[in-house]
Amino acid sequence: MAMPEKPTTTIHSQLLEILSQLPLSFQEEVLNFAISLQKKKLTQHWDAISDVEAAALKTEFADEDLDFAESVLTDYFSQLQQEDAV
């Protein structure tokens, strides 16, 4: 006796079958829609964190960004000086 398919397997099969029958332009629209759903999910996850967690992440990334910018600008300044010397 065959095992019944899992619901996700059935959904994937149906999606693949339908997509394969659509023109490429419609497939691109479906892809863009799926990407927007994924971004929306990521945004909802971000919105679900506490204000304390968000503040900690913002501080952490701000410090990393500042450190990176300072290191890059130091190198950039020396490169500008070398170009001016030429």
The first five atom37 places (N, CA, C, CB, O) and aatype in JSON, in Angstrom:
{
  "aatype": [12, 0, 12, 14, 6, 11, 14, 16, 16, 16, 9, 8, 15, 5, 10, 10, 6, 9, 10, 15, 5, 10, 14, 10, 15, 13, 5, 6, 6, 19, 10, 2, 13, 0, 9, 15, 10, 5, 11, 11, 11, 10, 16, 5, 8, 17, 3, 0, 9, 15, 3, 19, 6, 0, 0, 0, 10, 11, 16, 6, 13, 0, 3, 6, 3, 10, 3, 13, 0, 6, 15, 19, 10, 16, 3, 18, 13, 15, 5, 10, 5, 5, 6, 3, 0, 19],
  "atom_mask": [
    [1, 1, 1, 1, 1],
    [1, 1, 1, 1, 1],
    [1, 1, 1, 1, 1],
    [1, 1, 1, 1, 1],
    [1, 1, 1, 1, 1],
    [1, 1, 1, 1, 1],
    [1, 1, 1, 1, 1],
    [1, 1, 1, 1, 1],
    [1, 1, 1, 1, 1],
    [1, 1, 1, 1, 1],
    [1, 1, 1, 1, 1],
    [1, 1, 1, 1, 1],
    [1, 1, 1, 1, 1],
    [1, 1, 1, 1, 1],
    [1, 1, 1, 1, 1],
    [1, 1, 1, 1, 1],
    [1, 1, 1, 1, 1],
    [1, 1, 1, 1, 1],
    [1, 1, 1, 1, 1],
    [1, 1, 1, 1, 1],
    [1, 1, 1, 1, 1],
    [1, 1, 1, 1, 1],
    [1, 1, 1, 1, 1],
    [1, 1, 1, 1, 1],
    [1, 1, 1, 1, 1],
    [1, 1, 1, 1, 1],
    [1, 1, 1, 1, 1],
    [1, 1, 1, 1, 1],
    [1, 1, 1, 1, 1],
    [1, 1, 1, 1, 1],
    [1, 1, 1, 1, 1],
    [1, 1, 1, 1, 1],
    [1, 1, 1, 1, 1],
    [1, 1, 1, 1, 1],
    [1, 1, 1, 1, 1],
    [1, 1, 1, 1, 1],
    [1, 1, 1, 1, 1],
    [1, 1, 1, 1, 1],
    [1, 1, 1, 1, 1],
    [1, 1, 1, 1, 1],
    [1, 1, 1, 1, 1],
    [1, 1, 1, 1, 1],
    [1, 1, 1, 1, 1],
    [1, 1, 1, 1, 1],
    [1, 1, 1, 1, 1],
    [1, 1, 1, 1, 1],
    [1, 1, 1, 1, 1],
    [1, 1, 1, 1, 1],
    [1, 1, 1, 1, 1],
    [1, 1, 1, 1, 1],
    [1, 1, 1, 1, 1],
    [1, 1, 1, 1, 1],
    [1, 1, 1, 1, 1],
    [1, 1, 1, 1, 1],
    [1, 1, 1, 1, 1],
    [1, 1, 1, 1, 1],
    [1, 1, 1, 1, 1],
    [1, 1, 1, 1, 1],
    [1, 1, 1, 1, 1],
    [1, 1, 1, 1, 1],
    [1, 1, 1, 1, 1],
    [1, 1, 1, 1, 1],
    [1, 1, 1, 1, 1],
    [1, 1, 1, 1, 1],
    [1, 1, 1, 1, 1],
    [1, 1, 1, 1, 1],
    [1, 1, 1, 1, 1],
    [1, 1, 1, 1, 1],
    [1, 1, 1, 1, 1],
    [1, 1, 1, 1, 1],
    [1, 1, 1, 1, 1],
    [1, 1, 1, 1, 1],
    [1, 1, 1, 1, 1],
    [1, 1, 1, 1, 1],
    [1, 1, 1, 1, 1],
    [1, 1, 1, 1, 1],
    [1, 1, 1, 1, 1],
    [1, 1, 1, 1, 1],
    [1, 1, 1, 1, 1],
    [1, 1, 1, 1, 1],
    [1, 1, 1, 1, 1],
    [1, 1, 1, 1, 1],
    [1, 1, 1, 1, 1],
    [1, 1, 1, 1, 1],
    [1, 1, 1, 1, 1],
    [1, 1, 1, 1, 1]
  ],
  "atom_positions": [
    [[0.84, -1.17, 0.0], [0.0, 0.0, 0.0], [0.89, 1.24, 0.0], [-0.96, -0.01, 1.22], [1.8, 1.36, 0.83]],
    [[0.65, 2.16, -0.91], [1.46, 3.37, -1.05], [1.17, 4.34, 0.07], [1.22, 4.03, -2.41], [0.03, 4.5, 0.52]],
    [[2.24, 5.0, 0.52], [2.09, 6.01, 1.57], [1.45, 7.26, 0.96], [3.47, 6.35, 2.23], [1.79, 7.63, -0.16]],
    [[0.55, 7.89, 1.67], [-0.02, 9.14, 1.14], [1.05, 10.23, 1.1], [-1.24, 9.6, 2.0], [1.93, 10.28, 1.95]],
    [[0.95, 11.09, 0.09], [1.93, 12.17, -0.04], [1.74, 13.18, 1.08], [1.81, 12.86, -1.41], [0.63, 13.42, 1.54]],
    [[2.84, 13.77, 1.5], [2.76, 14.84, 2.48], [2.14, 16.06, 1.8], [4.18, 15.18, 3.07], [2.32, 16.25, 0.6]],
    [[1.42, 16.89, 2.56], [0.8, 18.07, 1.94], [1.8, 18.97, 1.23], [0.08, 18.88, 2.99], [1.49, 19.5, 0.16]],
    [[3.0, 19.17, 1.8], [3.99, 20.03, 1.13], [4.46, 19.43, -0.19], [5.18, 20.28, 2.04], [4.71, 20.16, -1.15]],
    [[4.58, 18.12, -0.23], [4.98, 17.46, -1.47], [3.92, 17.68, -2.54], [5.22, 15.95, -1.25], [4.23, 17.94, -3.7]],
    [[2.67, 17.57, -2.14], [1.56, 17.78, -3.07], [1.56, 19.22, -3.57], [0.21, 17.45, -2.4], [1.39, 19.47, -4.77]],
    [[1.75, 20.17, -2.67], [1.78, 21.58, -3.06], [2.93, 21.85, -4.01], [1.89, 22.49, -1.81], [2.76, 22.52, -5.03]],
    [[4.11, 21.33, -3.69], [5.28, 21.52, -4.57], [5.01, 20.94, -5.95], [6.54, 20.88, -3.96], [5.33, 21.56, -6.97]],
    [[4.43, 19.75, -5.99], [4.13, 19.11, -7.27], [3.15, 19.94, -8.07], [3.57, 17.69, -7.05], [3.32, 20.13, -9.28]],
    [[2.12, 20.42, -7.41], [1.12, 21.23, -8.1], [1.73, 22.53, -8.62], [-0.05, 21.55, -7.16], [1.47, 22.94, -9.75]],
    [[2.54, 23.16, -7.79], [3.19, 24.41, -8.22], [4.09, 24.18, -9.44], [4.0, 25.0, -7.08], [4.04, 24.94, -10.4]],
    [[4.9, 23.14, -9.38], [5.79, 22.85, -10.5], [5.01, 22.55, -11.78], [6.7, 21.67, -10.17], [5.39, 22.99, -12.86]],
    [[3.93, 21.81, -11.64], [3.12, 21.48, -12.82], [2.51, 22.74, -13.42], [2.01, 20.47, -12.44], [2.55, 22.93, -14.63]],
    [[1.94, 23.57, -12.58], [1.31, 24.8, -13.08], [2.35, 25.74, -13.67], [0.54, 25.5, -11.95], [2.15, 26.3, -14.75]],
    [[3.47, 25.92, -12.96], [4.51, 26.82, -13.45], [5.07, 26.38, -14.8], [5.64, 26.91, -12.44], [5.34, 27.2, -15.67]],
    [[5.23, 25.09, -14.97], [5.79, 24.59, -16.22], [4.88, 24.86, -17.41], [6.06, 23.09, -16.12], [5.33, 24.86, -18.56]],
    [[3.61, 25.1, -17.14], [2.65, 25.35, -18.22], [2.49, 26.84, -18.52], [1.31, 24.75, -17.87], [1.88, 27.21, -19.53]],
    [[3.02, 27.69, -17.66], [2.88, 29.13, -17.85], [3.97, 29.67, -18.78], [2.93, 29.85, -16.5], [5.07, 29.12, -18.84]],
    [[3.66, 30.75, -19.49], [4.69, 31.41, -20.28], [5.78, 31.97, -19.36], [4.08, 32.55, -21.15], [5.54, 32.21, -18.18]],
    [[6.96, 32.15, -19.89], [8.11, 32.61, -19.11], [7.81, 33.93, -18.38], [9.32, 32.78, -20.01], [8.21, 34.1, -17.23]],
    [[7.12, 34.84, -19.04], [6.82, 36.13, -18.4], [5.96, 35.94, -17.15], [6.11, 37.07, -19.39], [6.15, 36.64, -16.16]],
    [[5.02, 34.99, -17.19], [4.2, 34.71, -16.01], [5.02, 34.02, -14.93], [2.97, 33.84, -16.39], [4.83, 34.25, -13.74]],
    [[5.95, 33.16, -15.36], [6.82, 32.49, -14.39], [7.65, 33.53, -13.64], [7.75, 31.46, -15.1], [7.87, 33.41, -12.43]],
    [[8.11, 34.56, -14.36], [8.89, 35.63, -13.72], [8.03, 36.39, -12.72], [9.44, 36.59, -14.78], [8.51, 36.77, -11.65]],
    [[6.75, 36.61, -13.06], [5.84, 37.29, -12.13], [5.65, 36.46, -10.87], [4.48, 37.56, -12.81], [5.64, 37.0, -9.76]],
    [[5.49, 35.15, -11.04], [5.33, 34.26, -9.88], [6.6, 34.3, -9.02], [5.02, 32.81, -10.34], [6.52, 34.35, -7.8]],
    [[7.75, 34.27, -9.66], [9.01, 34.34, -8.93], [9.11, 35.64, -8.14], [10.2, 34.21, -9.89], [9.48, 35.63, -6.96]],
    [[8.8, 36.76, -8.78], [8.85, 38.05, -8.09], [7.88, 38.08, -6.91], [8.52, 39.19, -9.06], [8.2, 38.64, -5.86]],
    [[6.7, 37.49, -7.09], [5.73, 37.43, -6.0], [6.28, 36.58, -4.85], [4.39, 36.86, -6.5], [6.15, 36.96, -3.68]],
    [[6.88, 35.45, -5.17], [7.45, 34.58, -4.14], [8.57, 35.3, -3.39], [7.99, 33.27, -4.76], [8.68, 35.18, -2.17]],
    [[9.39, 36.05, -4.11], [10.47, 36.81, -3.47], [9.88, 37.86, -2.54], [11.37, 37.49, -4.53], [10.39, 38.07, -1.44]],
    [[8.81, 38.54, -2.98], [8.2, 39.55, -2.12], [7.6, 38.92, -0.87], [7.11, 40.33, -2.88], [7.64, 39.52, 0.21]],
    [[7.04, 37.72, -1.0], [6.52, 37.03, 0.18], [7.64, 36.69, 1.15], [5.78, 35.75, -0.23], [7.49, 36.81, 2.37]],
    [[8.77, 36.26, 0.61], [9.91, 35.92, 1.45], [10.42, 37.15, 2.19], [11.04, 35.3, 0.6], [10.72, 37.08, 3.38]],
    [[10.52, 38.28, 1.49], [10.97, 39.52, 2.13], [9.99, 39.95, 3.21], [11.13, 40.64, 1.09], [10.39, 40.41, 4.29]],
    [[8.7, 39.8, 2.92], [7.66, 40.16, 3.9], [7.81, 39.32, 5.16], [6.25, 39.98, 3.29], [7.67, 39.83, 6.27]],
    [[8.1, 38.03, 4.98], [8.28, 37.14, 6.13], [9.48, 37.58, 6.95], [8.45, 35.68, 5.65], [9.41, 37.59, 8.18]],
    [[10.58, 37.93, 6.28], [11.77, 38.39, 6.99], [11.49, 39.67, 7.76], [12.94, 38.6, 6.02], [11.96, 39.85, 8.88]],
    [[10.72, 40.57, 7.15], [10.36, 41.82, 7.81], [9.49, 41.55, 9.02], [9.63, 42.75, 6.84], [9.67, 42.17, 10.07]],
    [[8.55, 40.63, 8.89], [7.69, 40.3, 10.02], [8.51, 39.72, 11.16], [6.59, 39.31, 9.6], [8.24, 39.99, 12.33]],
    [[9.52, 38.92, 10.82], [10.39, 38.35, 11.86], [11.13, 39.48, 12.58], [11.4, 37.34, 11.25], [11.24, 39.46, 13.8]],
    [[11.62, 40.45, 11.82], [12.32, 41.58, 12.44], [11.37, 42.35, 13.34], [12.91, 42.51, 11.36], [11.75, 42.75, 14.44]],
    [[10.13, 42.56, 12.89], [9.16, 43.31, 13.69], [8.78, 42.57, 14.96], [7.92, 43.58, 12.87], [8.3, 43.18, 15.91]],
    [[9.0, 41.26, 15.0], [8.59, 40.46, 16.15], [9.6, 40.49, 17.29], [8.36, 39.03, 15.72], [9.3, 40.03, 18.39]],
    [[10.8, 41.04, 17.06], [11.78, 41.05, 18.14], [11.47, 42.22, 19.08], [13.23, 41.16, 17.58], [10.82, 43.19, 18.69]],
    [[11.95, 42.1, 20.3], [11.67, 43.14, 21.29], [12.49, 44.4, 21.0], [11.99, 42.62, 22.71], [13.47, 44.36, 20.26]],
    [[12.06, 45.49, 21.58], [12.78, 46.75, 21.41], [14.2, 46.66, 21.97], [12.03, 47.9, 22.08], [15.13, 47.27, 21.44]],
    [[14.35, 45.89, 23.04], [15.68, 45.72, 23.64], [16.6, 44.98, 22.68], [15.57, 44.95, 24.99], [17.75, 45.37, 22.49]],
    [[16.09, 43.89, 22.06], [16.89, 43.14, 21.09], [17.24, 44.01, 19.89], [16.14, 41.87, 20.62], [18.37, 43.99, 19.41]],
    [[16.27, 44.79, 19.41], [16.5, 45.65, 18.26], [17.56, 46.7, 18.57], [15.19, 46.34, 17.82], [18.44, 46.96, 17.75]],
    [[17.48, 47.29, 19.75], [18.47, 48.3, 20.14], [19.86, 47.69, 20.23], [18.09, 48.93, 21.49], [20.84, 48.32, 19.81]],
    [[19.96, 46.48, 20.77], [21.27, 45.82, 20.88], [21.85, 45.54, 19.49], [21.14, 44.51, 21.68], [23.04, 45.74, 19.26]],
    [[21.01, 45.06, 18.58], [21.48, 44.78, 17.22], [21.91, 46.06, 16.51], [20.39, 44.08, 16.4], [22.95, 46.09, 15.84]],
    [[21.13, 47.1, 16.66], [21.47, 48.37, 16.01], [22.81, 48.89, 16.53], [20.36, 49.42, 16.25], [23.63, 49.38, 15.76]],
    [[23.02, 48.8, 17.83], [24.28, 49.24, 18.42], [25.44, 48.4, 17.91], [24.21, 49.18, 19.95], [26.49, 48.92, 17.54]],
    [[25.24, 47.08, 17.9], [26.29, 46.18, 17.43], [26.69, 46.49, 16.0], [25.83, 44.72, 17.54], [27.87, 46.6, 15.69]],
    [[25.7, 46.63, 15.12], [26.01, 46.88, 13.72], [26.55, 48.28, 13.5], [24.77, 46.66, 12.86], [27.38, 48.5, 12.62]],
    [[26.09, 49.24, 14.29], [26.61, 50.61, 14.16], [28.09, 50.63, 14.48], [25.84, 51.58, 15.09], [28.88, 51.27, 13.78]],
    [[28.48, 49.94, 15.54], [29.9, 49.88, 15.91], [30.72, 49.19, 14.83], [30.08, 49.14, 17.25], [31.81, 49.65, 14.48]],
    [[30.21, 48.08, 14.29], [30.92, 47.37, 13.22], [31.04, 48.24, 11.98], [30.2, 46.04, 12.88], [32.09, 48.29, 11.35]],
    [[29.95, 48.92, 11.63], [29.96, 49.79, 10.45], [30.96, 50.93, 10.62], [28.57, 50.36, 10.19], [31.7, 51.26, 9.69]],
    [[30.99, 51.51, 11.8], [31.93, 52.61, 12.06], [33.37, 52.12, 11.98], [31.66, 53.22, 13.44], [34.22, 52.78, 11.38]],
    [[33.65, 50.97, 12.58], [35.0, 50.4, 12.52], [35.42, 50.14, 11.07], [35.08, 49.1, 13.33], [36.55, 50.45, 10.68]],
    [[34.51, 49.57, 10.29], [34.81, 49.28, 8.89], [35.06, 50.57, 8.11], [33.66, 48.48, 8.24], [36.03, 50.68, 7.36]],
    [[34.18, 51.55, 8.3], [34.31, 52.82, 7.57], [35.64, 53.5, 7.91], [33.14, 53.75, 7.9], [36.31, 54.02, 7.02]],
    [[36.0, 53.49, 9.18], [37.26, 54.12, 9.58], [38.46, 53.43, 8.95], [37.39, 54.12, 11.09], [39.4, 54.09, 8.51]],
    [[38.44, 52.1, 8.91], [39.57, 51.38, 8.32], [39.66, 51.62, 6.82], [39.44, 49.87, 8.6], [40.76, 51.75, 6.28]],
    [[38.53, 51.68, 6.16], [38.53, 51.91, 4.71], [38.97, 53.33, 4.4], [37.13, 51.65, 4.12], [39.74, 53.56, 3.47]],
    [[38.49, 54.28, 5.18], [38.85, 55.67, 4.92], [40.34, 55.92, 5.14], [38.04, 56.6, 5.8], [40.94, 56.74, 4.44]],
    [[40.93, 55.25, 6.09], [42.37, 55.38, 6.33], [43.14, 54.94, 5.09], [42.8, 54.56, 7.57], [44.05, 55.63, 4.64]],
    [[42.77, 53.8, 4.55], [43.42, 53.3, 3.33], [43.15, 54.23, 2.15], [42.94, 51.88, 3.0], [44.04, 54.5, 1.35]],
    [[41.93, 54.72, 2.06], [41.54, 55.58, 0.95], [42.34, 56.89, 0.99], [40.03, 55.87, 1.01], [42.79, 57.38, -0.04]],
    [[42.49, 57.44, 2.18], [43.25, 58.69, 2.32], [44.69, 58.51, 1.85], [43.22, 59.17, 3.78], [45.22, 59.38, 1.15]],
    [[45.32, 57.41, 2.23], [46.71, 57.19, 1.8], [46.78, 56.98, 0.28], [47.32, 55.97, 2.53], [47.75, 57.4, -0.35]],
    [[45.77, 56.36, -0.3], [45.74, 56.18, -1.75], [45.59, 57.52, -2.46], [44.59, 55.23, -2.16], [46.21, 57.76, -3.49]],
    [[44.76, 58.39, -1.9], [44.6, 59.72, -2.49], [45.91, 60.5, -2.44], [43.5, 60.51, -1.76], [46.27, 61.19, -3.4]],
    [[46.62, 60.39, -1.34], [47.91, 61.07, -1.22], [48.9, 60.55, -2.25], [48.48, 60.9, 0.2], [49.67, 61.32, -2.82]],
    [[48.9, 59.24, -2.48], [49.8, 58.65, -3.48], [49.44, 59.15, -4.87], [49.73, 57.11, -3.43], [50.33, 59.44, -5.67]],
    [[48.14, 59.25, -5.17], [47.72, 59.74, -6.48], [48.11, 61.2, -6.67], [46.2, 59.57, -6.66], [48.53, 61.6, -7.75]],
    [[47.98, 61.98, -5.61], [48.35, 63.4, -5.7], [49.85, 63.57, -5.93], [47.94, 64.13, -4.42], [50.27, 64.53, -6.57]],
    [[50.64, 62.64, -5.43], [52.09, 62.72, -5.57], [52.53, 62.4, -7.0], [52.77, 61.77, -4.6], [53.63, 62.77, -7.4]],
    [[51.68, 61.73, -7.75], [52.06, 61.32, -9.11], [51.97, 62.44, -10.08], [51.19, 60.19, -9.58], [52.26, 62.26, -11.26]]
  ]
}
